[in-house]
Amino acid sequence: MVYKKFVYRLSPEDFYELLTTLKGGVEILSEGEAFVEFALYEPLEGFEPINVLEVKVVKPQEVFKPFRVKDFLVVPQWLVPLHIRQASAFGTGLHPTTRLCLELISEYFHEGWSALDVGTGTGILAIAMKKKGAGKVLAIDIDPTAVEECMKNASSNCVEVECKLTDLRDIRENFDFLVANLELKIFKELTPKLLRTFKKRAVFSGLYGKEELREFKKLLVGVRPVRIKRRQGWYALLVER
């Protein structure tokens, strides 16, 4: 975004008298015994500027980047940190499918929604939704190691996520948002149940190549894909009711 900056020069007496009438802020550029040079971002009625400059406003996000100092990582407040242990469960954020899910969660998840993470692994996606303001978050897996890692990571991130050792078929609740980062062969078994388990939006990932994507899309009944993302040959879909 570009703003205009109006530069004026007045005697000190006139400048300080003007200050008593101004409502906004003033940027003093230079000052001498006989003058004060200052700038406003609105034209000053009754005065002719000595210069008009264009000023580009740089967003803080463009300047303040995360940086590391030995064991410390300094992160701007608008970013959401996820603390994940290096363990045997899947989902550290490095795999393309996990990154695709995180991107779609960031763009399409709404604060206050309930959420279900199917095949949670380390719990990274469940934790991400909780940090995005989710209400109830349930993370399920059939691997005891994954459930244990999910609980540890949720605790490390100081969020409340229910990590449960169970099969999707045993889930009777209905959630606003669902995320499932699985394989095509598992989707072929579970998609009918997955589609009955969310009310608003769902993210499906773990599909490699266009052929798997085409096969999976045939399984989608009663919902519509609204976004497809690709990374290194892997695909993720966001669908809505």
N, C-alpha and C positions, 0 to 999 in steps of 0.2 A: 504494500500500500504506500502511496506517495502523498505527502502533505506539502502545502505551501507554507513557507516561513517568511514572515514580513519583518524586515530589519529597519529600525528607526534610530535616529540620533537626536537627543535633546540636551538642553542644559541640565545640570543636576537639579536646579530649582524646579524646572518644568517637569522633569521626570518624576521626582518624588511627590509633586502635587498630583501628577497623573495617576500614580500608584493608588491614591486614595479613592479613585473612581473605578479602577479596573476590578472586574470580578474574577477573571482567570489568572493563571500564572504568567510570569514574565521571566524570560531567560536573558540575563545580563551578559553581553558578549565582551565588552571592554568598558573601562571607566577611566576618565582623566579629571583634571581639575575643572575643565571647562565643558565637559560633555559626558553623557552616558549613552553607550550604544547597546541596544537591547532588541530582542526579537519576540514576536507574538505569532501564534498560529491562526489568527484571525486578523483581517485588516482593521486598522485603527481609524475610526471615522474622524475626518477633519485633518488628518496628517498624511503626508506623502512619504512612503517608505523610500529609503536610500537603496534598498536592494530587495529582491524577492527570490528566495531560494527554494529549490525542491528538495525535500527531505524524504528519503525512503525509510520507512519504519520496518525494522527487522524483528520478526517474531522471536521470542525467547527460545522456542524450540529449534530455531536455526543456529543459535549461538551456543546455548548451554547444553552440552552433550555429556553423557555419563563418562566418568574417568576413574581410573584406578590408581591408588597410592599404596603400594605393597598389599597388605591384607584388607585395605579399605576400598570400597566401591561407592563413589559419590554419585547419586542418581537424582535428577530433577524431580520435583514433586508431582509433575504431570505424568510421569512414567510409573508403571505398576511393577515393582520387583517381585519375582518369583524365586524362592529359595528351594532348590531341588538337590537332594542327595545323589551322589553317583552310586548307583546300585544296580542290581541285576534286573529290576523291573523296567519295562519299556516306557519311554517318554521323558527324556531330559530336555527336550526342546530343540535338539540338533537334527532330528530326522525330518525330512520334508513334510511328511503327513502331519506331524505334531505342529510344525510351524504354520501349515495351512489352517489347521483347526484354530490355532491361537489368533490368526489374522481374522477369520470369520467371526469368532467370539468377540474380538475387539470391535468389529464393525456392526454386528447385528444383535448382540445380547443387550437386553434392557434391565436396568436396575430394578430390583424387587421381584424379578421372575424366579420361579423355582426351576431347578435344573437337575438333569440326570446325565451322568458320565458312564457310558457302558464300555467295559474293558479299560478301566481307568489307569492301569499300570502304576506309575509313580504318583498319580493324582494331579499332575500338572494342569490338566484342563479343568478339572473340578475346582482346583484352587484359583485358577484364573477367573472363573465365573464368580466365585465367592468374592474375590477382590474387586470384581466389576459391580458388586452390589447385589448379588443374588440373595434371595431369601433362603429357603431350604435347598441344600445341595446334597444329592446322594451319588456316591461313586461306587460302582460295583465291579467285581472281577471274580473269575473262577480260580485264580492263582493266589494262594495264601501269601506268598512273598510280595505280590503286588499290593494286596490289601494292607499288609504290614508297612510297606514303604509309603503308601498313601497316608496312613495315619501319622507316620513320623514327619512327612513333609507338611501335612496340614498343621501339625503342632509347631513346626519350625517357622511357618508363615503366620502363625497366630490367627488362624481362621478355623471356623467350625464347619467341617465337612464330615458327613457320615460315610465312612469307608466300610463296605460290607462285602463279605465273602458269600456270593450268591449268583445264581443264574438269572438272566433276564426274564425267563419264563415264570419266575417266582415273584416278580414285581407286579403289584396290583394297582399302584398309584399312577396318576397321570401328571405330567410335568409340563411347564410352559415351554421349556427348551431342552433339547436332547443333543448330545454329541456322542458319536460312535466312531472311533478310529479303529477299524477292524480289517478283515480280509474279505475278498469277494465270496469265497466259499462259506464264510460265516454269515455274510449278508444274505446269501441265498437261503439260509436256514432261518434267520432271525428277522428279516425285514418286515414281514407282516406284523409281528409283535412290536417291533420298533415303531412302526407307523401308528400303532394304537396307544403308544406310551407318551406322546407329546401333543400339546394343544396348539402351539403357535409356530415355532420354528425348530428345525433340526439341522445339524451338521453331520455329514457322512464323509469319512475320509478313509484312506488305505487302499485306494484303487490305482493300479498301475497300468498306464497305457490307455489308448482310446477304446480298445476292444472291451476291457474291463468296465470302463465308464459306460459304454453302450449297453452292456449286459446289465449293469446295475440300474440304469435308468428304466429298463423294462420292469423292474420290481416295484417302481414307485406308483402306487395306486392311491388316488384321492388327495394327492399333494402336488405342488408344482415347484420345479427347480427355479430359483430366482438368481442364483449366482453359482458359477463354476470357476474354481481357481486351479491353476496348474503350477507345479514346481518340480523341476528335475524329472519329469515324466510321471509324477504322481498327481492324482486329482482329488479334489474335495468339492462337495456340493452343499449348498445351503438350500433347504426347501421350506415352504410355508404351506399352511392350511389354506 
